[in-house]
Amino acid sequence: MTKDYIVNLKDIAEATGYSISTVSRVIKKKGEIAQATRDRILEVAGRLGYHDNRLSNGMRTGKTGTVGIVSGIHCTFFAELFSALNRELVKRDYLGLVSLNDDDEIDDQACIRRLLEHRVDGILIVPRYDQADNRYFTEATSRGLPIVSIDRKVPADIDFVGTDDYAGGWMAAEYLYKLGHRRLGYYQGPQGASPARLRREGFEDFCRKHADCTLILIGDGGWDTPEAAVLTAALQAHPELTAVGAFTDIFAAQLLEAARIVGRRVPEELSVVGFANMSDPAILSHGITSLEQHAGKLAEAAVTALFDRIAAPEAPWQEIRVVPELVVKKTTAPPRRR
């Protein structure tokens, strides 16, 4: 089997009658070239099937036009974030190289190491651990490679872009309070993860600042999701609760099932607010009132922060938080009058 011939700059030069230097400047978008000349060269390049040699360019310039993306795809939010990051990179004529870190046998450092081997120009990462410090990223940062942490703020000298989780927790409690609810619950996520901790703190602080508001925390804040019996027991033990906030829409869906089991009608007898406004069909079917995290805005901010760092390595570190947006659906309503 014969392989297709790979067209090079010399072939285009011979087909157009222009010098290799002129063809090269047109392909690389450099220098002042007459529009007619540019159009002719690009037309022939396209007809011949020319593709730029990024590997060769990278060896010459030290820039490969690639960015590493390290993340797990645990739910539809991260899938949307992943897609949005790729779209933003494509806008800048960059290729995203994906390394998934959602397997216990593949840690962040292993992903970073492989990306270093591919000479990426920067890394966008959703770290697995909140405790990731400067030593955690030293293999990349010691080489001057820019890194942007997404979703989790870590104690390392790198840029950060994420949701304003504290504000989101506060907004959820505030919305329920304005509906008239005063006996609130919060189904907390793993407190070892900063997004979960900040959402709980925002919800909790709002309740603390309002003397007529009481709060019951549901779940132990560990990494293991409570069994259904724990949630049903919590609702049965606290019949006074009229509304509950949840760490994510997945947690909110579990609350809806627990409410069904114990005979609490949603939203007539119990309002529920989630977080992330997930697009998973199983979640969408519930019509959960939620906080939209705007994956597209996060991706745009993260990619911009990365290229800002590439352009200005010594600039102050950035911390960018995108405020979520309340999306009211079917699981919330004012409390029943007793």
The 8 nearest C-alpha neighbors of each residue, nearest first, counted from 0:
[[1, 2, 3, 4, 5, 6, 48, 47],
 [0, 2, 3, 4, 5, 6, 48, 47],
 [1, 3, 4, 0, 5, 6, 48, 49],
 [4, 2, 5, 1, 6, 0, 48, 47],
 [3, 5, 6, 2, 1, 7, 48, 47],
 [6, 4, 3, 7, 49, 48, 50, 2],
 [5, 7, 49, 4, 10, 48, 47, 8],
 [6, 8, 9, 10, 5, 49, 11, 50],
 [9, 7, 11, 10, 19, 12, 22, 23],
 [8, 10, 12, 11, 7, 19, 13, 6],
 [11, 9, 13, 8, 12, 7, 14, 6],
 [12, 10, 14, 8, 9, 13, 15, 44],
 [11, 13, 9, 17, 15, 19, 10, 14],
 [12, 14, 10, 16, 11, 15, 9, 17],
 [13, 15, 11, 12, 16, 10, 43, 17],
 [16, 14, 12, 17, 13, 11, 40, 43],
 [15, 17, 13, 12, 14, 18, 11, 19],
 [18, 16, 12, 15, 21, 19, 22, 13],
 [17, 19, 21, 20, 12, 22, 16, 13],
 [18, 20, 22, 12, 21, 9, 23, 8],
 [21, 19, 23, 18, 22, 24, 17, 12],
 [22, 20, 24, 18, 23, 19, 25, 17],
 [23, 21, 19, 25, 20, 24, 26, 12],
 [22, 24, 20, 26, 21, 25, 19, 27],
 [25, 23, 29, 27, 21, 22, 26, 28],
 [24, 26, 28, 22, 23, 27, 37, 29],
 [25, 27, 23, 28, 24, 22, 41, 51],
 [26, 28, 24, 25, 29, 23, 22, 51],
 [29, 27, 25, 26, 24, 30, 23, 31],
 [28, 30, 24, 27, 25, 31, 26, 32],
 [31, 29, 32, 24, 28, 25, 27, 21],
 [30, 32, 33, 29, 24, 28, 25, 34],
 [31, 33, 30, 34, 37, 36, 25, 21],
 [34, 32, 36, 35, 37, 31, 38, 25],
 [33, 35, 37, 36, 38, 32, 39, 31],
 [36, 34, 38, 37, 33, 39, 32, 40],
 [37, 35, 39, 33, 34, 38, 40, 32],
 [36, 38, 34, 40, 35, 39, 25, 41],
 [37, 39, 35, 41, 36, 40, 42, 34],
 [38, 40, 42, 36, 37, 41, 35, 43],
 [41, 39, 43, 37, 42, 38, 44, 36],
 [40, 42, 44, 38, 43, 39, 45, 37],
 [43, 41, 39, 45, 40, 44, 38, 46],
 [42, 44, 46, 40, 45, 41, 47, 39],
 [45, 43, 41, 49, 47, 42, 46, 40],
 [46, 44, 48, 42, 43, 47, 49, 41],
 [45, 47, 43, 48, 44, 42, 49, 41],
 [46, 48, 44, 45, 49, 43, 6, 11],
 [49, 47, 45, 46, 44, 50, 6, 5],
 [48, 50, 44, 6, 47, 45, 7, 51],
 [51, 49, 52, 48, 6, 7, 44, 5],
 [50, 52, 53, 49, 26, 7, 56, 27],
 [53, 51, 55, 54, 56, 50, 57, 7],
 [54, 52, 56, 55, 51, 57, 63, 64],
 [55, 53, 57, 56, 52, 58, 63, 59],
 [54, 56, 58, 57, 52, 53, 59, 60],
 [57, 55, 53, 59, 54, 58, 60, 52],
 [56, 58, 63, 62, 61, 54, 60, 59],
 [57, 59, 55, 56, 61, 60, 54, 62],
 [58, 60, 56, 57, 61, 55, 62, 54],
 [61, 59, 57, 62, 58, 56, 63, 55],
 [60, 62, 57, 58, 59, 63, 56, 118],
 [63, 61, 57, 60, 64, 120, 56, 58],
 [64, 62, 57, 65, 119, 53, 120, 61],
 [63, 65, 93, 62, 94, 120, 66, 92],
 [64, 66, 94, 119, 63, 93, 95, 120],
 [67, 65, 95, 121, 119, 120, 122, 96],
 [66, 68, 122, 96, 95, 97, 123, 114],
 [69, 67, 97, 123, 124, 122, 96, 98],
 [70, 68, 124, 98, 99, 97, 125, 123],
 [71, 69, 125, 99, 100, 124, 68, 72],
 [70, 72, 101, 100, 99, 73, 69, 77],
 [71, 73, 77, 78, 74, 70, 101, 75],
 [74, 72, 71, 77, 75, 101, 78, 76],
 [75, 73, 76, 72, 77, 78, 279, 277],
 [74, 76, 78, 77, 279, 277, 79, 278],
 [77, 75, 79, 78, 74, 277, 80, 275],
 [78, 76, 80, 72, 79, 75, 74, 81],
 [77, 79, 75, 81, 76, 80, 72, 82],
 [80, 78, 76, 82, 77, 81, 75, 83],
 [81, 79, 77, 294, 83, 78, 82, 84],
 [80, 82, 78, 84, 79, 83, 77, 85],
 [83, 81, 79, 85, 80, 84, 86, 78],
 [82, 84, 86, 80, 295, 85, 81, 298],
 [85, 83, 298, 87, 81, 86, 82, 80],
 [84, 86, 88, 82, 83, 87, 95, 89],
 [87, 85, 83, 89, 84, 88, 82, 90],
 [86, 88, 84, 90, 85, 89, 299, 83],
 [87, 89, 93, 85, 91, 90, 86, 84],
 [90, 88, 92, 86, 91, 93, 87, 85],
 [91, 89, 87, 88, 92, 86, 93, 85],
 [90, 92, 88, 89, 93, 87, 94, 86],
 [91, 93, 89, 90, 88, 94, 64, 65],
 [94, 92, 64, 88, 89, 65, 91, 95],
 [93, 95, 65, 66, 64, 88, 89, 96],
 [94, 96, 66, 67, 65, 85, 97, 68],
 [97, 95, 67, 68, 66, 94, 65, 98],
 [98, 96, 68, 67, 69, 95, 99, 70],
 [97, 99, 69, 110, 68, 100, 96, 70],
 [100, 98, 70, 71, 69, 101, 97, 110],
 [99, 101, 71, 70, 102, 105, 106, 107],
 [102, 100, 71, 99, 103, 72, 70, 105],
 [101, 103, 105, 104, 100, 106, 99, 71],
 [102, 104, 105, 101, 106, 100, 127, 107],
 [103, 105, 102, 106, 100, 101, 109, 107],
 [106, 104, 102, 103, 100, 109, 107, 110],
 [107, 105, 109, 108, 100, 104, 110, 103],
 [106, 108, 110, 109, 100, 111, 126, 105],
 [109, 107, 111, 110, 106, 112, 135, 136],
 [108, 110, 112, 106, 111, 107, 105, 113],
 [111, 109, 107, 113, 108, 112, 98, 114],
 [112, 110, 108, 114, 109, 113, 115, 107],
 [111, 113, 109, 115, 114, 110, 108, 116],
 [114, 112, 116, 110, 115, 111, 109, 117],
 [113, 115, 117, 111, 116, 112, 119, 67],
 [116, 114, 118, 112, 117, 113, 119, 111],
 [115, 117, 113, 114, 118, 112, 119, 111],
 [116, 118, 114, 115, 119, 113, 63, 65],
 [119, 117, 115, 116, 114, 120, 63, 65],
 [120, 118, 65, 66, 121, 117, 114, 115],
 [119, 121, 66, 65, 62, 63, 118, 64],
 [122, 120, 145, 66, 119, 144, 146, 67],
 [123, 121, 67, 146, 66, 68, 124, 147],
 [124, 122, 68, 147, 146, 67, 148, 69],
 [125, 123, 69, 148, 126, 68, 149, 70],
 [124, 126, 149, 70, 148, 150, 69, 127],
 [127, 125, 128, 124, 151, 148, 107, 129],
 [126, 128, 125, 129, 107, 100, 106, 101],
 [129, 127, 130, 126, 131, 192, 153, 151],
 [128, 130, 153, 131, 192, 151, 193, 152],
 [129, 131, 128, 132, 153, 154, 135, 155],
 [132, 130, 135, 129, 153, 128, 154, 155],
 [133, 131, 155, 154, 135, 134, 130, 153],
 [132, 134, 155, 135, 136, 137, 156, 131],
 [135, 133, 137, 132, 136, 131, 138, 155],
 [134, 136, 132, 133, 131, 137, 108, 138],
 [137, 135, 133, 134, 138, 139, 140, 132],
 [138, 136, 140, 134, 139, 141, 135, 133],
 [137, 139, 136, 141, 140, 142, 112, 135],
 [138, 140, 137, 144, 142, 141, 136, 143],
 [139, 141, 143, 137, 144, 142, 138, 136],
 [140, 142, 137, 143, 139, 138, 144, 136],
 [143, 141, 140, 139, 144, 138, 137, 145],
 [142, 144, 140, 141, 145, 139, 312, 121],
 [143, 145, 140, 139, 142, 121, 146, 120],
 [146, 144, 121, 308, 143, 122, 309, 305],
 [147, 145, 122, 123, 121, 157, 144, 148],
 [146, 148, 158, 123, 159, 157, 305, 124],
 [147, 149, 159, 124, 125, 158, 123, 160],
 [148, 150, 125, 160, 161, 151, 159, 124],
 [151, 149, 161, 125, 162, 160, 152, 148],
 [152, 150, 149, 153, 193, 129, 126, 148],
 [153, 151, 159, 150, 148, 129, 154, 193],
 [152, 154, 129, 155, 131, 151, 130, 132],
 [155, 153, 132, 131, 130, 152, 156, 133],
 [156, 154, 132, 133, 153, 157, 131, 136],
 [155, 157, 133, 154, 158, 316, 132, 153],
 [158, 156, 155, 146, 147, 316, 159, 148],
 [157, 159, 147, 317, 316, 318, 148, 146],
 [158, 160, 148, 318, 147, 149, 317, 319],
 [161, 159, 319, 149, 301, 320, 318, 148],
 [162, 160, 150, 320, 149, 321, 297, 319],
 [161, 163, 321, 320, 164, 322, 292, 150],
 [162, 164, 320, 322, 321, 166, 165, 167],
 [163, 165, 167, 198, 162, 166, 197, 194],
 [166, 164, 201, 197, 198, 168, 167, 163],
 [165, 167, 169, 163, 164, 168, 170, 201],
 [168, 166, 164, 170, 165, 169, 323, 171],
 [167, 169, 198, 202, 201, 165, 171, 170],
 [168, 170, 201, 202, 166, 172, 167, 171],
 [171, 169, 173, 167, 168, 172, 174, 166],
 [170, 172, 168, 174, 173, 169, 167, 175],
 [173, 171, 175, 202, 169, 174, 170, 176],
 [174, 172, 170, 176, 171, 175, 169, 177],
 [173, 175, 177, 171, 176, 172, 170, 178],
 [174, 176, 178, 172, 177, 173, 180, 171],
 [177, 175, 180, 173, 179, 178, 174, 172],
 [178, 176, 174, 179, 175, 173, 180, 333],
 [177, 179, 333, 175, 176, 180, 174, 332],
 [178, 180, 176, 177, 333, 334, 181, 175],
 [181, 179, 176, 175, 178, 182, 334, 241],
 [180, 182, 212, 183, 176, 213, 179, 211],
 [183, 181, 240, 213, 241, 180, 212, 214],
 [184, 182, 214, 242, 240, 243, 181, 213],
 [183, 185, 243, 215, 214, 216, 242, 244],
 [184, 186, 244, 216, 243, 245, 217, 187],
 [187, 185, 217, 245, 218, 216, 244, 246],
 [186, 188, 246, 220, 185, 218, 245, 217],
 [187, 189, 195, 246, 220, 190, 186, 221],
 [190, 188, 220, 221, 222, 191, 192, 195],
 [189, 191, 196, 220, 192, 195, 188, 221],
 [190, 192, 189, 193, 129, 196, 221, 222],
 [193, 191, 190, 195, 194, 189, 129, 196],
 [192, 194, 196, 195, 197, 151, 191, 129],
 [195, 193, 197, 196, 192, 164, 198, 151],
 [196, 194, 188, 198, 193, 192, 197, 190],
 [195, 197, 190, 193, 199, 194, 198, 200],
 [198, 196, 165, 200, 194, 199, 164, 195],
 [199, 197, 168, 165, 164, 201, 195, 200],
 [198, 200, 202, 196, 197, 201, 203, 168],
 [201, 199, 203, 197, 198, 202, 204, 196],
 [202, 200, 169, 168, 165, 198, 204, 203],
 [201, 203, 168, 169, 199, 172, 205, 200],
 [202, 204, 200, 206, 201, 205, 199, 207],
 [205, 203, 207, 201, 206, 202, 200, 208],
 [204, 206, 208, 202, 207, 203, 169, 201],
 [205, 207, 203, 209, 204, 208, 212, 213],
 [208, 206, 204, 205, 209, 203, 210, 212],
 [207, 209, 205, 206, 204, 210, 212, 203],
 [208, 210, 206, 207, 212, 211, 205, 213],
 [209, 211, 212, 208, 207, 206, 213, 181],
 [210, 212, 209, 181, 213, 206, 182, 208],
 [211, 213, 181, 210, 209, 206, 182, 214],
 [214, 212, 182, 183, 181, 206, 211, 215],
 [213, 215, 183, 184, 182, 216, 206, 212],
 [214, 216, 184, 185, 183, 217, 213, 182],
 [217, 215, 185, 184, 186, 214, 218, 187],
 [216, 218, 186, 185, 187, 215, 233, 184],
 [219, 217, 220, 187, 186, 225, 216, 229],
 [218, 220, 221, 217, 187, 225, 189, 216],
 [219, 221, 189, 190, 188, 218, 187, 222],
 [222, 220, 189, 219, 223, 190, 188, 224],
 [221, 223, 189, 224, 220, 188, 191, 190],
 [224, 222, 221, 225, 189, 220, 226, 219],
 [223, 225, 222, 226, 221, 188, 218, 189],
 [226, 224, 229, 223, 218, 227, 230, 228],
 [225, 227, 228, 229, 224, 230, 223, 231],
 [226, 228, 230, 229, 231, 225, 257, 253],
 [227, 229, 231, 226, 230, 232, 225, 257],
 [230, 228, 232, 227, 226, 231, 225, 233],
 [229, 231, 233, 227, 232, 228, 257, 234],
 [230, 232, 257, 228, 234, 233, 229, 235],
 [231, 233, 235, 229, 230, 234, 228, 236],
 [234, 232, 230, 236, 231, 235, 229, 237],
 [235, 233, 231, 237, 236, 232, 238, 230],
 [234, 236, 232, 233, 237, 238, 231, 261],
 [237, 235, 233, 234, 232, 238, 231, 239],
 [238, 236, 234, 239, 235, 240, 233, 215],
 [239, 237, 240, 235, 234, 236, 241, 233],
 [238, 240, 237, 241, 182, 183, 236, 234],
 [241, 239, 182, 238, 183, 242, 237, 184],
 [240, 242, 269, 182, 268, 270, 239, 334],
 [241, 243, 270, 183, 269, 271, 240, 184],
 [244, 242, 184, 271, 185, 183, 270, 272],
 [243, 245, 185, 272, 271, 273, 186, 184],
 [244, 246, 186, 273, 251, 247, 185, 250],
 [245, 247, 188, 187, 274, 195, 250, 186],
 [248, 246, 274, 273, 250, 249, 245, 275],
 [247, 249, 273, 251, 274, 250, 252, 275],
 [248, 250, 252, 247, 251, 253, 282, 273],
 [249, 251, 253, 247, 248, 252, 245, 246],
 [252, 250, 248, 254, 273, 249, 253, 245],
 [253, 251, 255, 249, 254, 250, 248, 256],
 [254, 252, 250, 256, 251, 255, 257, 249],
 [255, 253, 257, 251, 252, 256, 258, 250],
 [256, 254, 252, 258, 253, 257, 259, 251],
 [255, 257, 259, 253, 254, 258, 260, 252],
 [258, 256, 254, 231, 260, 259, 255, 230],
 [259, 257, 263, 255, 261, 256, 260, 262],
 [260, 258, 256, 262, 257, 261, 263, 255],
 [259, 261, 257, 258, 262, 256, 231, 263],
 [262, 260, 258, 259, 263, 257, 231, 235],
 [261, 263, 259, 260, 258, 264, 257, 268],
 [264, 262, 258, 268, 261, 259, 269, 265],
 [263, 265, 268, 267, 266, 262, 269, 259],
 [266, 264, 269, 267, 268, 270, 330, 263],
 [265, 267, 270, 269, 330, 331, 268, 332],
 [268, 266, 265, 264, 269, 335, 332, 334],
 [269, 267, 264, 266, 265, 263, 241, 335],
 [270, 268, 241, 266, 265, 242, 267, 264],
 [269, 271, 242, 331, 266, 330, 265, 332],
 [270, 272, 243, 330, 242, 244, 331, 269],
 [273, 271, 244, 288, 289, 245, 243, 287],
 [274, 272, 248, 289, 245, 247, 251, 244],
 [273, 275, 247, 290, 289, 248, 276, 246],
 [276, 274, 291, 290, 277, 292, 247, 248],
 [277, 275, 291, 289, 290, 274, 278, 248],
 [278, 276, 275, 279, 76, 75, 248, 282],
 [277, 279, 283, 280, 75, 276, 282, 76],
 [278, 280, 282, 281, 277, 75, 283, 74],
 [281, 279, 283, 282, 284, 278, 277, 285],
 [280, 282, 279, 284, 283, 285, 278, 252],
 [283, 281, 279, 280, 284, 285, 277, 252],
 [284, 282, 280, 285, 286, 281, 279, 278],
 [283, 285, 282, 281, 286, 280, 287, 279],
 [286, 284, 283, 287, 282, 252, 281, 329],
 [287, 285, 329, 283, 328, 284, 288, 330],
 [286, 288, 330, 285, 328, 289, 329, 273],
 [289, 287, 328, 327, 272, 330, 326, 273],
 [288, 290, 273, 274, 276, 326, 272, 287],
 [289, 291, 325, 274, 324, 275, 276, 323],
 [290, 292, 276, 324, 275, 323, 293, 325],
 [293, 291, 323, 275, 294, 290, 162, 324],
 [294, 292, 295, 296, 291, 297, 323, 321],
 [293, 295, 80, 297, 296, 292, 298, 79],
 [294, 296, 298, 83, 293, 297, 299, 80],
 [297, 295, 299, 293, 298, 294, 300, 321],
 [298, 296, 294, 300, 295, 299, 301, 161],
 [299, 297, 84, 301, 295, 296, 300, 83],
 [298, 300, 296, 302, 297, 301, 303, 87],
 [299, 301, 303, 297, 298, 302, 304, 296],
 [302, 300, 304, 298, 303, 299, 160, 297],
 [303, 301, 305, 299, 304, 300, 298, 306],
 [304, 302, 300, 306, 305, 301, 307, 299],
 [305, 303, 307, 301, 302, 306, 300, 308],
 [306, 304, 302, 308, 307, 303, 147, 301],
 [305, 307, 309, 308, 303, 304, 310, 302],
 [306, 308, 304, 310, 305, 309, 311, 303],
 [307, 309, 311, 312, 305, 306, 310, 304],
 [310, 308, 306, 307, 311, 312, 305, 145],
 [309, 311, 307, 308, 306, 312, 305, 314],
 [310, 312, 308, 314, 313, 309, 307, 306],
 [313, 311, 308, 314, 309, 310, 145, 307],
 [314, 312, 311, 315, 308, 316, 310, 309],
 [313, 315, 311, 312, 316, 308, 307, 317],
 [316, 314, 317, 313, 312, 158, 311, 308],
 [317, 315, 158, 157, 314, 318, 156, 159],
 [316, 318, 158, 159, 319, 315, 304, 157],
 [319, 317, 159, 160, 158, 320, 316, 161],
 [320, 318, 160, 159, 317, 161, 321, 300],
 [319, 321, 163, 161, 162, 160, 322, 318],
 [320, 322, 162, 163, 161, 323, 319, 297],
 [321, 323, 163, 162, 320, 324, 166, 167],
 [324, 322, 292, 291, 290, 167, 321, 162],
 [325, 323, 291, 290, 326, 322, 292, 167],
 [324, 326, 290, 289, 291, 327, 323, 170],
 [327, 325, 289, 288, 290, 324, 328, 291],
 [328, 326, 288, 325, 289, 329, 331, 287],
 [327, 329, 288, 286, 287, 330, 326, 331],
 [330, 328, 286, 331, 287, 288, 327, 266],
 [329, 331, 266, 287, 271, 270, 288, 265],
 [332, 330, 270, 266, 271, 329, 288, 272],
 [331, 333, 266, 270, 334, 267, 178, 330],
 [332, 334, 178, 179, 335, 180, 331, 267],
 [335, 333, 180, 241, 179, 332, 336, 268],
 [336, 334, 337, 333, 268, 267, 241, 332],
 [335, 337, 334, 333, 179, 268, 267, 180],
 [336, 335, 334, 268, 239, 241, 333, 267]]
